[in-house]
């Protein structure tokens, strides 16, 4: 049997905008749970992720539109693609599809998140902090999280 996939929050994911970092930590926790939960709990975990993602992405869109973030369209398009995939997998599972598809989705989310956060979300975090404080985000990371 394969060892369970581990996707856990670490300081390397911090972007320096507190509300975003808190939401991202929740994202990681929910996806991590989806990767390792018992098969009979997959639909519940996927539903929890869908609810989280809808609120998470709506919050980021609100921040982007309220502050005229220049890359709103690209950023929102990525979120829409994620939600589309999540809803397709939920529909598949509800019609008796293989729960392994949800695990594959969870792995794809775990693979997608670091790049999305590093590029699109970090730009948004910097934009928000600059608009709010005229500065840049400060991120304090534990030494063991560097390179994670």
JOGIHU-V894466 format. One line per field, one symbol per residue. ss: DSSP state (A for helix, B for strand, O for the rest). phi: phi as a letter, one per 30 degrees, with the letter a starting at -180 (. if undefined). burial: I if it has 9 or more other C-alpha atoms within 8 Angstrom, else O. A space follows every 50 residues. Layout:
ss: ???
phi: ???
burial: ???
//
This chain:
ss: OOOOOOOOOOAAAOOOOAAAAAAAAAAAAAAAAAAAOOAAAAAAAAAAAA AAAAAAAAAAAAAAAAOOOOOAAAAAAAAAAAAAAAAAAAAAAAOOOOOA AAAAAAAAAAAAAAAAAAAAAAAAAAAAAAAAAOOOOOOOOOAAAOOO
phi: .ddddcbbdbddddcjceedddddddeddddedddcddedceddddddde dddddeddddddedddchddceeddddddddddddddddeddddcjdddd dddddeddddddeeddddcdddddededddddbibbdcbcbdedcdid
burial: OOOOOOIOOOIIIIIIIOOIIOIIIOIIIIIIIIIOIOOOOIIOIIIIII OIIIOIIOOOIOIIIOOOIOOIOOIIOOIOOOIOIIIOIIOIIOOOOOIO IIIOIIIOIIOOOIOIIIOIIIOIIIIIIIIOOOOOIOOOIOOOIIOO
//
